[in-house]
Amino acid sequence: TMKVRPDMVNGHKLCHGGLIFTLADSAFAFACNSYNLRTVAASAEVSFLKSAFEGEILTADARERWREGRNGIYDISVVNGDGVVIAEFRGKSRTIQGAVLEDEENSP
């Protein structure tokens, strides 16, 4: 979740789109790394559907749509406090070498 603060709005008094993208991208990162395999974004895109305003609390919900081998596709919906979808984000992931969290026995 993210509360839209006064320093997060643009000249139109709307939440800056880059911050909405960042919220969705963070949810994407948590989702695609949930297998404990280091995974990064290969690409991402966002569609802004509605405006978000100062004081609103935004929530990002990530869904894995497809995963095979080292690739994945994730859809993230960003909603306001009323449950209205304000943005749709799609991220494509690529798994790289290593674990997100190393076993304690294997830690340096």
Gaussian input, Z-matrix of N, CA and C with variables (Angstrom, degrees):
# hf/3-21g

backbone

0 1
 N
 C     1     B1
 C     2     B2     1     A1
 N     3     B3     2     A2     1     D1
 C     4     B4     3     A3     2     D2
 C     5     B5     4     A4     3     D3
 N     6     B6     5     A5     4     D4
 C     7     B7     6     A6     5     D5
 C     8     B8     7     A7     6     D6
 N     9     B9     8     A8     7     D7
 C    10    B10     9     A9     8     D8
 C    11    B11    10    A10     9     D9
 N    12    B12    11    A11    10    D10
 C    13    B13    12    A12    11    D11
 C    14    B14    13    A13    12    D12
 N    15    B15    14    A14    13    D13
 C    16    B16    15    A15    14    D14
 C    17    B17    16    A16    15    D15
 N    18    B18    17    A17    16    D16
 C    19    B19    18    A18    17    D17
 C    20    B20    19    A19    18    D18
 N    21    B21    20    A20    19    D19
 C    22    B22    21    A21    20    D20
 C    23    B23    22    A22    21    D21
 N    24    B24    23    A23    22    D22
 C    25    B25    24    A24    23    D23
 C    26    B26    25    A25    24    D24
 N    27    B27    26    A26    25    D25
 C    28    B28    27    A27    26    D26
 C    29    B29    28    A28    27    D27
 N    30    B30    29    A29    28    D28
 C    31    B31    30    A30    29    D29
 C    32    B32    31    A31    30    D30
 N    33    B33    32    A32    31    D31
 C    34    B34    33    A33    32    D32
 C    35    B35    34    A34    33    D33
 N    36    B36    35    A35    34    D34
 C    37    B37    36    A36    35    D35
 C    38    B38    37    A37    36    D36
 N    39    B39    38    A38    37    D37
 C    40    B40    39    A39    38    D38
 C    41    B41    40    A40    39    D39
 N    42    B42    41    A41    40    D40
 C    43    B43    42    A42    41    D41
 C    44    B44    43    A43    42    D42
 N    45    B45    44    A44    43    D43
 C    46    B46    45    A45    44    D44
 C    47    B47    46    A46    45    D45
 N    48    B48    47    A47    46    D46
 C    49    B49    48    A48    47    D47
 C    50    B50    49    A49    48    D48
 N    51    B51    50    A50    49    D49
 C    52    B52    51    A51    50    D50
 C    53    B53    52    A52    51    D51
 N    54    B54    53    A53    52    D52
 C    55    B55    54    A54    53    D53
 C    56    B56    55    A55    54    D54
 N    57    B57    56    A56    55    D55
 C    58    B58    57    A57    56    D56
 C    59    B59    58    A58    57    D57
 N    60    B60    59    A59    58    D58
 C    61    B61    60    A60    59    D59
 C    62    B62    61    A61    60    D60
 N    63    B63    62    A62    61    D61
 C    64    B64    63    A63    62    D62
 C    65    B65    64    A64    63    D63
 N    66    B66    65    A65    64    D64
 C    67    B67    66    A66    65    D65
 C    68    B68    67    A67    66    D66
 N    69    B69    68    A68    67    D67
 C    70    B70    69    A69    68    D68
 C    71    B71    70    A70    69    D69
 N    72    B72    71    A71    70    D70
 C    73    B73    72    A72    71    D71
 C    74    B74    73    A73    72    D72
 N    75    B75    74    A74    73    D73
 C    76    B76    75    A75    74    D74
 C    77    B77    76    A76    75    D75
 N    78    B78    77    A77    76    D76
 C    79    B79    78    A78    77    D77
 C    80    B80    79    A79    78    D78
 N    81    B81    80    A80    79    D79
 C    82    B82    81    A81    80    D80
 C    83    B83    82    A82    81    D81
 N    84    B84    83    A83    82    D82
 C    85    B85    84    A84    83    D83
 C    86    B86    85    A85    84    D84
 N    87    B87    86    A86    85    D85
 C    88    B88    87    A87    86    D86
 C    89    B89    88    A88    87    D87
 N    90    B90    89    A89    88    D88
 C    91    B91    90    A90    89    D89
 C    92    B92    91    A91    90    D90
 N    93    B93    92    A92    91    D91
 C    94    B94    93    A93    92    D92
 C    95    B95    94    A94    93    D93
 N    96    B96    95    A95    94    D94
 C    97    B97    96    A96    95    D95
 C    98    B98    97    A97    96    D96
 N    99    B99    98    A98    97    D97
 C   100   B100    99    A99    98    D98
 C   101   B101   100   A100    99    D99
 N   102   B102   101   A101   100   D100
 C   103   B103   102   A102   101   D101
 C   104   B104   103   A103   102   D102
 N   105   B105   104   A104   103   D103
 C   106   B106   105   A105   104   D104
 C   107   B107   106   A106   105   D105
 N   108   B108   107   A107   106   D106
 C   109   B109   108   A108   107   D107
 C   110   B110   109   A109   108   D108
 N   111   B111   110   A110   109   D109
 C   112   B112   111   A111   110   D110
 C   113   B113   112   A112   111   D111
 N   114   B114   113   A113   112   D112
 C   115   B115   114   A114   113   D113
 C   116   B116   115   A115   114   D114
 N   117   B117   116   A116   115   D115
 C   118   B118   117   A117   116   D116
 C   119   B119   118   A118   117   D117
 N   120   B120   119   A119   118   D118
 C   121   B121   120   A120   119   D119
 C   122   B122   121   A121   120   D120
 N   123   B123   122   A122   121   D121
 C   124   B124   123   A123   122   D122
 C   125   B125   124   A124   123   D123
 N   126   B126   125   A125   124   D124
 C   127   B127   126   A126   125   D125
 C   128   B128   127   A127   126   D126
 N   129   B129   128   A128   127   D127
 C   130   B130   129   A129   128   D128
 C   131   B131   130   A130   129   D129
 N   132   B132   131   A131   130   D130
 C   133   B133   132   A132   131   D131
 C   134   B134   133   A133   132   D132
 N   135   B135   134   A134   133   D133
 C   136   B136   135   A135   134   D134
 C   137   B137   136   A136   135   D135
 N   138   B138   137   A137   136   D136
 C   139   B139   138   A138   137   D137
 C   140   B140   139   A139   138   D138
 N   141   B141   140   A140   139   D139
 C   142   B142   141   A141   140   D140
 C   143   B143   142   A142   141   D141
 N   144   B144   143   A143   142   D142
 C   145   B145   144   A144   143   D143
 C   146   B146   145   A145   144   D144
 N   147   B147   146   A146   145   D145
 C   148   B148   147   A147   146   D146
 C   149   B149   148   A148   147   D147
 N   150   B150   149   A149   148   D148
 C   151   B151   150   A150   149   D149
 C   152   B152   151   A151   150   D150
 N   153   B153   152   A152   151   D151
 C   154   B154   153   A153   152   D152
 C   155   B155   154   A154   153   D153
 N   156   B156   155   A155   154   D154
 C   157   B157   156   A156   155   D155
 C   158   B158   157   A157   156   D156
 N   159   B159   158   A158   157   D157
 C   160   B160   159   A159   158   D158
 C   161   B161   160   A160   159   D159
 N   162   B162   161   A161   160   D160
 C   163   B163   162   A162   161   D161
 C   164   B164   163   A163   162   D162
 N   165   B165   164   A164   163   D163
 C   166   B166   165   A165   164   D164
 C   167   B167   166   A166   165   D165
 N   168   B168   167   A167   166   D166
 C   169   B169   168   A168   167   D167
 C   170   B170   169   A169   168   D168
 N   171   B171   170   A170   169   D169
 C   172   B172   171   A171   170   D170
 C   173   B173   172   A172   171   D171
 N   174   B174   173   A173   172   D172
 C   175   B175   174   A174   173   D173
 C   176   B176   175   A175   174   D174
 N   177   B177   176   A176   175   D175
 C   178   B178   177   A177   176   D176
 C   179   B179   178   A178   177   D177
 N   180   B180   179   A179   178   D178
 C   181   B181   180   A180   179   D179
 C   182   B182   181   A181   180   D180
 N   183   B183   182   A182   181   D181
 C   184   B184   183   A183   182   D182
 C   185   B185   184   A184   183   D183
 N   186   B186   185   A185   184   D184
 C   187   B187   186   A186   185   D185
 C   188   B188   187   A187   186   D186
 N   189   B189   188   A188   187   D187
 C   190   B190   189   A189   188   D188
 C   191   B191   190   A190   189   D189
 N   192   B192   191   A191   190   D190
 C   193   B193   192   A192   191   D191
 C   194   B194   193   A193   192   D192
 N   195   B195   194   A194   193   D193
 C   196   B196   195   A195   194   D194
 C   197   B197   196   A196   195   D195
 N   198   B198   197   A197   196   D196
 C   199   B199   198   A198   197   D197
 C   200   B200   199   A199   198   D198
 N   201   B201   200   A200   199   D199
 C   202   B202   201   A201   200   D200
 C   203   B203   202   A202   201   D201
 N   204   B204   203   A203   202   D202
 C   205   B205   204   A204   203   D203
 C   206   B206   205   A205   204   D204
 N   207   B207   206   A206   205   D205
 C   208   B208   207   A207   206   D206
 C   209   B209   208   A208   207   D207
 N   210   B210   209   A209   208   D208
 C   211   B211   210   A210   209   D209
 C   212   B212   211   A211   210   D210
 N   213   B213   212   A212   211   D211
 C   214   B214   213   A213   212   D212
 C   215   B215   214   A214   213   D213
 N   216   B216   215   A215   214   D214
 C   217   B217   216   A216   215   D215
 C   218   B218   217   A217   216   D216
 N   219   B219   218   A218   217   D217
 C   220   B220   219   A219   218   D218
 C   221   B221   220   A220   219   D219
 N   222   B222   221   A221   220   D220
 C   223   B223   222   A222   221   D221
 C   224   B224   223   A223   222   D222
 N   225   B225   224   A224   223   D223
 C   226   B226   225   A225   224   D224
 C   227   B227   226   A226   225   D225
 N   228   B228   227   A227   226   D226
 C   229   B229   228   A228   227   D227
 C   230   B230   229   A229   228   D228
 N   231   B231   230   A230   229   D229
 C   232   B232   231   A231   230   D230
 C   233   B233   232   A232   231   D231
 N   234   B234   233   A233   232   D232
 C   235   B235   234   A234   233   D233
 C   236   B236   235   A235   234   D234
 N   237   B237   236   A236   235   D235
 C   238   B238   237   A237   236   D236
 C   239   B239   238   A238   237   D237
 N   240   B240   239   A239   238   D238
 C   241   B241   240   A240   239   D239
 C   242   B242   241   A241   240   D240
 N   243   B243   242   A242   241   D241
 C   244   B244   243   A243   242   D242
 C   245   B245   244   A244   243   D243
 N   246   B246   245   A245   244   D244
 C   247   B247   246   A246   245   D245
 C   248   B248   247   A247   246   D246
 N   249   B249   248   A248   247   D247
 C   250   B250   249   A249   248   D248
 C   251   B251   250   A250   249   D249
 N   252   B252   251   A251   250   D250
 C   253   B253   252   A252   251   D251
 C   254   B254   253   A253   252   D252
 N   255   B255   254   A254   253   D253
 C   256   B256   255   A255   254   D254
 C   257   B257   256   A256   255   D255
 N   258   B258   257   A257   256   D256
 C   259   B259   258   A258   257   D257
 C   260   B260   259   A259   258   D258
 N   261   B261   260   A260   259   D259
 C   262   B262   261   A261   260   D260
 C   263   B263   262   A262   261   D261
 N   264   B264   263   A263   262   D262
 C   265   B265   264   A264   263   D263
 C   266   B266   265   A265   264   D264
 N   267   B267   266   A266   265   D265
 C   268   B268   267   A267   266   D266
 C   269   B269   268   A268   267   D267
 N   270   B270   269   A269   268   D268
 C   271   B271   270   A270   269   D269
 C   272   B272   271   A271   270   D270
 N   273   B273   272   A272   271   D271
 C   274   B274   273   A273   272   D272
 C   275   B275   274   A274   273   D273
 N   276   B276   275   A275   274   D274
 C   277   B277   276   A276   275   D275
 C   278   B278   277   A277   276   D276
 N   279   B279   278   A278   277   D277
 C   280   B280   279   A279   278   D278
 C   281   B281   280   A280   279   D279
 N   282   B282   281   A281   280   D280
 C   283   B283   282   A282   281   D281
 C   284   B284   283   A283   282   D282
 N   285   B285   284   A284   283   D283
 C   286   B286   285   A285   284   D284
 C   287   B287   286   A286   285   D285
 N   288   B288   287   A287   286   D286
 C   289   B289   288   A288   287   D287
 C   290   B290   289   A289   288   D288
 N   291   B291   290   A290   289   D289
 C   292   B292   291   A291   290   D290
 C   293   B293   292   A292   291   D291
 N   294   B294   293   A293   292   D292
 C   295   B295   294   A294   293   D293
 C   296   B296   295   A295   294   D294
 N   297   B297   296   A296   295   D295
 C   298   B298   297   A297   296   D296
 C   299   B299   298   A298   297   D297
 N   300   B300   299   A299   298   D298
 C   301   B301   300   A300   299   D299
 C   302   B302   301   A301   300   D300
 N   303   B303   302   A302   301   D301
 C   304   B304   303   A303   302   D302
 C   305   B305   304   A304   303   D303
 N   306   B306   305   A305   304   D304
 C   307   B307   306   A306   305   D305
 C   308   B308   307   A307   306   D306
 N   309   B309   308   A308   307   D307
 C   310   B310   309   A309   308   D308
 C   311   B311   310   A310   309   D309
 N   312   B312   311   A311   310   D310
 C   313   B313   312   A312   311   D311
 C   314   B314   313   A313   312   D312
 N   315   B315   314   A314   313   D313
 C   316   B316   315   A315   314   D314
 C   317   B317   316   A316   315   D315
 N   318   B318   317   A317   316   D316
 C   319   B319   318   A318   317   D317
 C   320   B320   319   A319   318   D318
 N   321   B321   320   A320   319   D319
 C   322   B322   321   A321   320   D320
 C   323   B323   322   A322   321   D321

   B1=1.4539
   B2=1.5234
   B3=1.3194
   B4=1.4611
   B5=1.5273
   B6=1.3297
   B7=1.4609
   B8=1.5207
   B9=1.3223
   B10=1.4647
   B11=1.5308
   B12=1.3291
   B13=1.4596
   B14=1.5325
   B15=1.3373
   B16=1.4720
   B17=1.5289
   B18=1.3307
   B19=1.4655
   B20=1.5322
   B21=1.3269
   B22=1.4663
   B23=1.5264
   B24=1.3340
   B25=1.4630
   B26=1.5241
   B27=1.3288
   B28=1.4670
   B29=1.5304
   B30=1.3071
   B31=1.4613
   B32=1.5180
   B33=1.3203
   B34=1.4702
   B35=1.5229
   B36=1.3401
   B37=1.4692
   B38=1.5318
   B39=1.3314
   B40=1.4633
   B41=1.5204
   B42=1.3252
   B43=1.4630
   B44=1.5261
   B45=1.3101
   B46=1.4651
   B47=1.5292
   B48=1.3203
   B49=1.4606
   B50=1.5143
   B51=1.3267
   B52=1.4582
   B53=1.5165
   B54=1.3268
   B55=1.4613
   B56=1.5230
   B57=1.3220
   B58=1.4676
   B59=1.5258
   B60=1.3359
   B61=1.4666
   B62=1.5260
   B63=1.3338
   B64=1.4627
   B65=1.5209
   B66=1.3287
   B67=1.4660
   B68=1.5241
   B69=1.3270
   B70=1.4639
   B71=1.5262
   B72=1.3210
   B73=1.4616
   B74=1.5247
   B75=1.3163
   B76=1.4663
   B77=1.5247
   B78=1.3379
   B79=1.4690
   B80=1.5252
   B81=1.3274
   B82=1.4635
   B83=1.5265
   B84=1.3296
   B85=1.4655
   B86=1.5277
   B87=1.3269
   B88=1.4681
   B89=1.5240
   B90=1.3262
   B91=1.4674
   B92=1.5227
   B93=1.3168
   B94=1.4698
   B95=1.5239
   B96=1.3296
   B97=1.4619
   B98=1.5262
   B99=1.3306
   B100=1.4646
   B101=1.5274
   B102=1.3133
   B103=1.4696
   B104=1.5302
   B105=1.3328
   B106=1.4594
   B107=1.5270
   B108=1.3197
   B109=1.4603
   B110=1.5215
   B111=1.3268
   B112=1.4708
   B113=1.5201
   B114=1.3214
   B115=1.4621
   B116=1.5170
   B117=1.3241
   B118=1.4641
   B119=1.5288
   B120=1.3140
   B121=1.4667
   B122=1.5245
   B123=1.3193
   B124=1.4644
   B125=1.5241
   B126=1.3364
   B127=1.4616
   B128=1.5191
   B129=1.3252
   B130=1.4601
   B131=1.5206
   B132=1.3248
   B133=1.4637
   B134=1.5200
   B135=1.3190
   B136=1.4548
   B137=1.5238
   B138=1.3192
   B139=1.4688
   B140=1.5180
   B141=1.3315
   B142=1.4582
   B143=1.5220
   B144=1.3324
   B145=1.4603
   B146=1.5216
   B147=1.3120
   B148=1.4656
   B149=1.5187
   B150=1.3106
   B151=1.4632
   B152=1.5200
   B153=1.3241
   B154=1.4618
   B155=1.5228
   B156=1.3228
   B157=1.4572
   B158=1.5245
   B159=1.3310
   B160=1.4593
   B161=1.5266
   B162=1.3230
   B163=1.4602
   B164=1.5185
   B165=1.3233
   B166=1.4647
   B167=1.5257
   B168=1.3082
   B169=1.4607
   B170=1.5161
   B171=1.3225
   B172=1.4589
   B173=1.5256
   B174=1.3108
   B175=1.4612
   B176=1.5177
   B177=1.3253
   B178=1.4649
   B179=1.5229
   B180=1.3266
   B181=1.4651
   B182=1.5238
   B183=1.3295
   B184=1.4695
   B185=1.5234
   B186=1.3220
   B187=1.4691
   B188=1.5204
   B189=1.3130
   B190=1.4628
   B191=1.5247
   B192=1.3137
   B193=1.4638
   B194=1.5153
   B195=1.3373
   B196=1.4606
   B197=1.5133
   B198=1.3252
   B199=1.4639
   B200=1.5164
   B201=1.3182
   B202=1.4564
   B203=1.5198
   B204=1.3288
   B205=1.4608
   B206=1.5171
   B207=1.3090
   B208=1.4640
   B209=1.5254
   B210=1.3219
   B211=1.4647
   B212=1.5237
   B213=1.3215
   B214=1.4563
   B215=1.5181
   B216=1.3229
   B217=1.4654
   B218=1.5234
   B219=1.3312
   B220=1.4624
   B221=1.5213
   B222=1.3331
   B223=1.4635
   B224=1.5199
   B225=1.3080
   B226=1.4537
   B227=1.5193
   B228=1.3253
   B229=1.4626
   B230=1.5243
   B231=1.3237
   B232=1.4615
   B233=1.5213
   B234=1.3373
   B235=1.4635
   B236=1.5233
   B237=1.3421
   B238=1.4642
   B239=1.5297
   B240=1.3227
   B241=1.4588
   B242=1.5140
   B243=1.3293
   B244=1.4660
   B245=1.5241
   B246=1.3288
   B247=1.4552
   B248=1.5147
   B249=1.3269
   B250=1.4634
   B251=1.5285
   B252=1.3237
   B253=1.4635
   B254=1.5262
   B255=1.3318
   B256=1.4664
   B257=1.5275
   B258=1.3476
   B259=1.4663
   B260=1.5196
   B261=1.3255
   B262=1.4673
   B263=1.5225
   B264=1.3133
   B265=1.4658
   B266=1.5216
   B267=1.3134
   B268=1.4677
   B269=1.5184
   B270=1.3251
   B271=1.4527
   B272=1.5127
   B273=1.3084
   B274=1.4655
   B275=1.5216
   B276=1.3223
   B277=1.4596
   B278=1.5212
   B279=1.3325
   B280=1.4693
   B281=1.5260
   B282=1.3207
   B283=1.4539
   B284=1.5251
   B285=1.3424
   B286=1.4632
   B287=1.5316
   B288=1.3049
   B289=1.4614
   B290=1.5129
   B291=1.3260
   B292=1.4512
   B293=1.5110
   B294=1.3284
   B295=1.4564
   B296=1.5227
   B297=1.3222
   B298=1.4631
   B299=1.5242
   B300=1.3235
   B301=1.4637
   B302=1.5189
   B303=1.3162
   B304=1.4627
   B305=1.5245
   B306=1.3302
   B307=1.4604
   B308=1.5166
   B309=1.3370
   B310=1.4595
   B311=1.5238
   B312=1.3308
   B313=1.4596
   B314=1.5231
   B315=1.3241
   B316=1.4573
   B317=1.5230
   B318=1.3274
   B319=1.4662
   B320=1.5246
   B321=1.3373
   B322=1.4779
   B323=1.5135
   A1=109.69
   A2=114.89
   A3=121.52
   A4=108.23
   A5=116.02
   A6=120.38
   A7=108.12
   A8=116.13
   A9=121.26
   A10=108.35
   A11=115.46
   A12=122.76
   A13=110.32
   A14=117.17
   A15=120.11
   A16=113.49
   A17=117.59
   A18=119.96
   A19=112.62
   A20=117.36
   A21=121.54
   A22=112.82
   A23=116.82
   A24=119.34
   A25=110.11
   A26=114.74
   A27=121.04
   A28=110.51
   A29=117.12
   A30=122.28
   A31=114.01
   A32=117.89
   A33=122.36
   A34=111.76
   A35=116.22
   A36=123.17
   A37=111.92
   A38=115.44
   A39=122.74
   A40=108.51
   A41=116.23
   A42=119.62
   A43=109.23
   A44=116.63
   A45=121.95
   A46=109.31
   A47=116.47
   A48=121.67
   A49=113.79
   A50=116.77
   A51=119.96
   A52=112.66
   A53=116.73
   A54=120.39
   A55=111.13
   A56=116.69
   A57=120.13
   A58=109.24
   A59=116.56
   A60=121.11
   A61=110.13
   A62=117.15
   A63=121.46
   A64=111.62
   A65=117.54
   A66=120.90
   A67=110.39
   A68=116.84
   A69=120.95
   A70=111.03
   A71=117.03
   A72=121.50
   A73=111.20
   A74=117.18
   A75=120.88
   A76=110.76
   A77=117.22
   A78=120.44
   A79=110.36
   A80=116.50
   A81=122.26
   A82=110.10
   A83=117.08
   A84=121.33
   A85=111.43
   A86=117.16
   A87=119.67
   A88=110.74
   A89=117.05
   A90=120.78
   A91=111.89
   A92=117.51
   A93=118.75
   A94=112.39
   A95=118.58
   A96=121.20
   A97=112.60
   A98=117.88
   A99=121.76
   A100=113.68
   A101=117.74
   A102=121.22
   A103=111.56
   A104=117.17
   A105=124.42
   A106=112.17
   A107=115.96
   A108=122.21
   A109=106.63
   A110=117.07
   A111=119.80
   A112=109.26
   A113=114.61
   A114=121.28
   A115=109.22
   A116=115.64
   A117=121.88
   A118=109.63
   A119=115.53
   A120=120.76
   A121=109.79
   A122=115.78
   A123=121.76
   A124=109.19
   A125=115.84
   A126=121.45
   A127=108.47
   A128=115.36
   A129=120.88
   A130=109.07
   A131=114.77
   A132=120.24
   A133=108.47
   A134=115.71
   A135=120.69
   A136=109.54
   A137=114.89
   A138=122.29
   A139=106.88
   A140=116.50
   A141=121.68
   A142=107.90
   A143=116.66
   A144=121.79
   A145=113.11
   A146=117.19
   A147=123.43
   A148=108.22
   A149=116.11
   A150=120.99
   A151=110.47
   A152=115.30
   A153=122.24
   A154=107.19
   A155=115.89
   A156=121.39
   A157=111.72
   A158=114.90
   A159=121.29
   A160=110.17
   A161=115.47
   A162=121.77
   A163=114.18
   A164=117.26
   A165=119.53
   A166=110.46
   A167=115.08
   A168=121.36
   A169=107.27
   A170=115.43
   A171=122.00
   A172=109.30
   A173=116.12
   A174=122.50
   A175=109.15
   A176=115.93
   A177=121.59
   A178=109.01
   A179=115.73
   A180=122.67
   A181=108.18
   A182=116.94
   A183=121.77
   A184=110.93
   A185=115.24
   A186=122.62
   A187=109.54
   A188=115.28
   A189=119.15
   A190=107.84
   A191=116.89
   A192=121.95
   A193=112.32
   A194=116.09
   A195=120.11
   A196=107.94
   A197=115.74
   A198=120.80
   A199=108.04
   A200=115.76
   A201=121.07
   A202=108.41
   A203=115.73
   A204=119.00
   A205=110.64
   A206=116.44
   A207=121.55
   A208=113.16
   A209=118.11
   A210=122.09
   A211=111.96
   A212=115.91
   A213=120.92
   A214=111.02
   A215=114.59
   A216=121.64
   A217=107.35
   A218=115.78
   A219=122.55
   A220=109.64
   A221=115.67
   A222=121.72
   A223=108.59
   A224=115.87
   A225=122.02
   A226=108.58
   A227=115.91
   A228=122.03
   A229=108.11
   A230=116.32
   A231=121.63
   A232=106.79
   A233=115.88
   A234=121.18
   A235=109.91
   A236=115.17
   A237=119.58
   A238=108.82
   A239=116.51
   A240=121.34
   A241=114.79
   A242=117.05
   A243=121.47
   A244=111.71
   A245=116.93
   A246=120.72
   A247=114.20
   A248=116.90
   A249=121.63
   A250=108.77
   A251=116.53
   A252=120.86
   A253=108.76
   A254=115.81
   A255=119.43
   A256=112.15
   A257=116.98
   A258=119.86
   A259=110.14
   A260=114.95
   A261=122.63
   A262=107.29
   A263=115.45
   A264=123.13
   A265=107.91
   A266=117.42
   A267=121.23
   A268=108.10
   A269=115.06
   A270=121.09
   A271=111.02
   A272=115.38
   A273=121.67
   A274=107.00
   A275=116.28
   A276=121.30
   A277=112.14
   A278=113.56
   A279=121.42
   A280=107.15
   A281=116.44
   A282=121.27
   A283=109.66
   A284=115.07
   A285=121.58
   A286=108.05
   A287=117.78
   A288=120.83
   A289=111.91
   A290=115.07
   A291=121.75
   A292=113.68
   A293=113.48
   A294=121.73
   A295=109.50
   A296=115.86
   A297=120.47
   A298=108.79
   A299=116.27
   A300=122.66
   A301=108.16
   A302=116.66
   A303=121.36
   A304=109.48
   A305=116.61
   A306=120.83
   A307=108.71
   A308=115.87
   A309=119.37
   A310=111.14
   A311=116.95
   A312=120.46
   A313=111.62
   A314=117.24
   A315=121.46
   A316=113.33
   A317=116.80
   A318=119.78
   A319=110.07
   A320=117.26
   A321=119.52
   A322=111.96
   D1=160.54
   D2=179.01
   D3=-150.88
   D4=125.21
   D5=173.97
   D6=-89.07
   D7=130.71
   D8=-179.49
   D9=-78.43
   D10=110.99
   D11=-179.19
   D12=-92.13
   D13=166.42
   D14=179.06
   D15=-57.01
   D16=-34.52
   D17=-178.97
   D18=-78.86
   D19=2.55
   D20=-178.87
   D21=-105.16
   D22=1.27
   D23=-179.32
   D24=-100.33
   D25=153.29
   D26=-179.08
   D27=-94.45
   D28=-168.40
   D29=-178.83
   D30=-64.23
   D31=-17.58
   D32=177.25
   D33=-93.00
   D34=5.14
   D35=-178.26
   D36=65.52
   D37=30.00
   D38=177.02
   D39=-114.44
   D40=151.65
   D41=176.55
   D42=-59.33
   D43=132.30
   D44=-179.88
   D45=-62.39
   D46=131.75
   D47=-177.92
   D48=-58.78
   D49=-31.57
   D50=178.90
   D51=-63.07
   D52=-31.08
   D53=178.59
   D54=-75.63
   D55=-36.30
   D56=175.13
   D57=-64.52
   D58=-42.14
   D59=176.10
   D60=-58.98
   D61=-44.06
   D62=-178.71
   D63=-62.09
   D64=-41.56
   D65=176.81
   D66=-60.15
   D67=-48.30
   D68=-179.97
   D69=-64.28
   D70=-40.67
   D71=179.94
   D72=-64.02
   D73=-36.15
   D74=177.53
   D75=-66.21
   D76=-42.48
   D77=176.80
   D78=-62.82
   D79=-40.12
   D80=176.14
   D81=-58.44
   D82=-46.20
   D83=-179.12
   D84=-61.86
   D85=-44.31
   D86=178.18
   D87=-62.26
   D88=-42.87
   D89=-177.75
   D90=-65.41
   D91=-49.17
   D92=-174.30
   D93=-76.32
   D94=-15.49
   D95=175.57
   D96=-97.00
   D97=5.07
   D98=-175.52
   D99=-70.37
   D100=-10.36
   D101=176.65
   D102=-88.59
   D103=4.23
   D104=-177.00
   D105=63.00
   D106=30.09
   D107=172.05
   D108=-116.14
   D109=129.89
   D110=-178.83
   D111=-60.98
   D112=120.35
   D113=-175.25
   D114=-134.44
   D115=137.84
   D116=-177.43
   D117=-123.74
   D118=167.66
   D119=177.46
   D120=-78.48
   D121=133.17
   D122=171.15
   D123=-93.48
   D124=-34.56
   D125=175.30
   D126=-164.31
   D127=162.30
   D128=178.42
   D129=-156.62
   D130=147.85
   D131=175.69
   D132=-145.01
   D133=154.76
   D134=-179.83
   D135=-136.60
   D136=145.43
   D137=171.56
   D138=-118.79
   D139=122.62
   D140=177.66
   D141=-89.91
   D142=120.67
   D143=-173.54
   D144=-102.89
   D145=-35.34
   D146=179.83
   D147=-141.46
   D148=162.39
   D149=177.88
   D150=-84.26
   D151=153.25
   D152=172.66
   D153=-117.38
   D154=145.72
   D155=-172.45
   D156=-121.53
   D157=159.85
   D158=177.20
   D159=-52.29
   D160=136.56
   D161=178.63
   D162=92.69
   D163=-19.17
   D164=179.71
   D165=-72.40
   D166=150.13
   D167=173.40
   D168=-106.69
   D169=122.08
   D170=-178.64
   D171=-103.24
   D172=142.57
   D173=179.97
   D174=-126.72
   D175=135.65
   D176=177.47
   D177=-108.49
   D178=132.25
   D179=179.05
   D180=-121.05
   D181=118.50
   D182=-176.89
   D183=-102.08
   D184=139.69
   D185=177.60
   D186=-130.87
   D187=129.89
   D188=174.00
   D189=-79.14
   D190=124.32
   D191=-179.51
   D192=-97.46
   D193=-33.39
   D194=-177.04
   D195=-161.14
   D196=141.37
   D197=176.19
   D198=-151.36
   D199=126.08
   D200=178.75
   D201=-152.08
   D202=131.25
   D203=-177.80
   D204=58.77
   D205=-124.72
   D206=-177.68
   D207=-98.45
   D208=6.52
   D209=-174.19
   D210=-115.98
   D211=151.05
   D212=176.87
   D213=-152.18
   D214=158.97
   D215=174.70
   D216=-128.80
   D217=130.95
   D218=-177.10
   D219=-130.14
   D220=136.30
   D221=175.34
   D222=-110.23
   D223=133.05
   D224=-179.63
   D225=-124.04
   D226=126.69
   D227=174.36
   D228=-103.76
   D229=134.07
   D230=174.85
   D231=-109.27
   D232=124.17
   D233=-178.01
   D234=-121.13
   D235=155.60
   D236=174.50
   D237=-90.04
   D238=-176.02
   D239=-177.36
   D240=-62.61
   D241=-20.86
   D242=177.84
   D243=-89.75
   D244=1.87
   D245=-179.17
   D246=81.78
   D247=10.12
   D248=179.08
   D249=-80.49
   D250=128.26
   D251=179.01
   D252=-71.85
   D253=122.76
   D254=179.52
   D255=-106.35
   D256=-19.36
   D257=179.54
   D258=-154.77
   D259=147.36
   D260=173.51
   D261=-122.26
   D262=129.52
   D263=-175.84
   D264=-123.14
   D265=139.17
   D266=172.76
   D267=-126.17
   D268=126.74
   D269=178.31
   D270=-119.58
   D271=139.37
   D272=174.54
   D273=-109.67
   D274=129.66
   D275=-173.61
   D276=-110.78
   D277=159.84
   D278=176.18
   D279=-140.06
   D280=123.89
   D281=178.53
   D282=-81.33
   D283=134.83
   D284=178.08
   D285=-114.40
   D286=-176.21
   D287=-176.76
   D288=-72.86
   D289=145.46
   D290=172.07
   D291=103.24
   D292=166.12
   D293=178.57
   D294=-101.32
   D295=153.61
   D296=174.72
   D297=-68.75
   D298=-49.93
   D299=178.06
   D300=-116.80
   D301=116.63
   D302=178.78
   D303=-74.36
   D304=150.14
   D305=173.45
   D306=-61.52
   D307=143.89
   D308=179.95
   D309=-59.55
   D310=-35.28
   D311=-179.96
   D312=-65.62
   D313=-29.66
   D314=-177.35
   D315=-96.42
   D316=0.88
   D317=-179.24
   D318=-73.60
   D319=147.98
   D320=178.27
   D321=-68.67

